[in-house]
Amino acid sequence: MIADLSADEEKILNDVKIRLAKYGKERGQLIPILQMIQDKLAYLPHITMEMVAQHLDIPPSEVFGVATFYNQFRFNPPGRNPVKVCLGTACHVRGGDIILENFERKLEIKEGETTSDKEFSIERVACVGCCALAPVTLIGETVHGNMAPSKVEGLVMRVQIEKEMKEREKQKNESGQ
Ligand code: FES
């Protein structure tokens, strides 16, 4: 078992290994390979970048350097409630970056990071297609339009309360009450 991966991820990793064998060994394959891995795992674990380096016969530092150059790649597993702050043009001009800062402050993590309890992660995304509601943030699959810095705390709290309610309900069902 690979230390920093869950059993599920390990299974997917074996799949990545098989898929990797189908890619050529030219440097031009690097980005498509990284995209394939991120599609599978939702992030690029360090170990996969080493696998890619081995496959393309280039130093791991080169793979890492290219991956960090592009905004599309993330290096931490997303949280159970991924916060995606839209910074497309419409959202940017309506203060999307201030929304992003507020989430970072509230959750005490930076964009691209995941909270230690794995509940939340933050990332910036390009236009999500509902500019009329700008500025927009997604938490999980839910779209929150007309965002304001003052709404950030309430949204985070709502997710936490919903989680607590679900846990209580589960406990109640388990104890047969
Ligand atoms: S720019 Fe944010 S939804 Fe279009």
Boltz pocket constraint, residues with backbone or C-beta under 6 A from the ligand:
constraints:
  - pocket:
      binder: B
      contacts: [[A, 86], [A, 87], [A, 88], [A, 89], [A, 90], [A, 91], [A, 92], [A, 126], [A, 127], [A, 128], [A, 129], [A, 130], [A, 131], [A, 132], [A, 134], [A, 135], [A, 136]]
      max_distance: 6.0
